Amino acid sequence: MKVLVTGGAGYVGGVSVDAILAAGHEVVVLDDLTTGHRAIVHAGARLVVGSYADPAVVGPLLAAERPDAILHCAARSLVAESIRDPGRYYRENVAGGVTLLEAAMSAGIGAIVFSSTAAVYGAPDTTPIVEDAPLRPINPYGETKRTLEGALRWYGAAYGLRSVSLRYFNVAGATERIGEVHRPESHLVPNVLIAAEGGPGLTVFGEDYPTPDGTPIRDYIHVSDLADAHLAALALAAGGDAPADSDGPAALACNLGTSTGFSVREVMRAAETVVGQPIPHTVGPRRAGDPPVLVASNALAGEVLGWTPRRSTLEAMIGSAWAWRKAHPDGYGD
């Protein structure tokens, strides 16, 4: 099939593009390169520089390419930024997302996979989180993702759009070609490795949580495991067999996770083993609103997508990320 990937010049999107191409499909990447890197885009994919939120770009592109499915990875995704500037998040993640859906409908494209987030759950009542848990986002980032998920359900009910929304927490690790580079960097694993390289020391936000070692527990999946889930979801949506949920006959929301998670100190200890030295760090106070445990059930993903996190051990994620950083000390050179 032919797949349009928004955000295909980014970390998550780029690894997914590689997986889609390796499976024998054709890929067109749409990315405005504001946070992505041209070097990430595989030579076998065609890059169109532009925004999915621009109807003058996305409408003609979809009409001309007529992909069988869309993988929507592009979005604003920084929690702190979303709190400072919620308008930007609603403009890009919500209004831009609807622009993409409208263009897809006009071009007769009936399948989309949405790379969403488990932030739609907010602070859940129980863990591991299952898909029918209440959606109570606690920041504009999570709220905008929840809103676009709602649009997908209603577009499915009204227009027959088949969609799969994948909800996950933290992505880590690297392939031989693609690793994680963000400016600013807000994710734990790369910040641990930056500290190991002599960069700013790590701050552990709280060590008095009701967890075995006192630090928060979070779910992490390897970026290649996420790419596998994207590929399986594309096959499901494009095949026309997306299972029904209670809100729309063609919409599915599915969690991706380990169902167990790792604490901050577990991540640090694994990193110390990989890099062969202590991780410089200090302990600070808890951040407001941080729950002790955020872990997603992967039972439904196993059932409907045949997905399991095959590479999502701390050793595999941190080891591959460290190897990529050592092989690419200048990142993508831009």
Secondary structure as UniProt FT lines:
FT   STRAND          2..6
FT   TURN            7..9
FT   HELIX           11..22
FT   TURN            23..24
FT   STRAND          26..31
FT   HELIX           38..40
FT   TURN            43..44
FT   STRAND          46..49
FT   TURN            52..53
FT   HELIX           55..65
FT   STRAND          69..72
FT   HELIX           79..84
FT   HELIX           86..89
FT   HELIX           90..95
FT   HELIX           96..106
FT   TURN            107..108
FT   STRAND          111..115
FT   HELIX           118..121
FT   TURN            131..132
FT   HELIX           140..159
FT   STRAND          162..167
FT   STRAND          170..172
FT   HELIX           188..196
FT   TURN            197..198
FT   STRAND          202..205
FT   TURN            212..213
FT   STRAND          217..218
FT   STRAND          220..222
FT   HELIX           223..238
FT   TURN            239..240
FT   TURN            246..247
FT   TURN            249..250
FT   STRAND          251..255
FT   STRAND          262..263
FT   HELIX           264..275
FT   STRAND          281..284
FT   TURN            288..289
FT   STRAND          293..294
FT   HELIX           299..300
FT   HELIX           301..305
FT   HELIX           314..327
FT   TURN            329..332
//
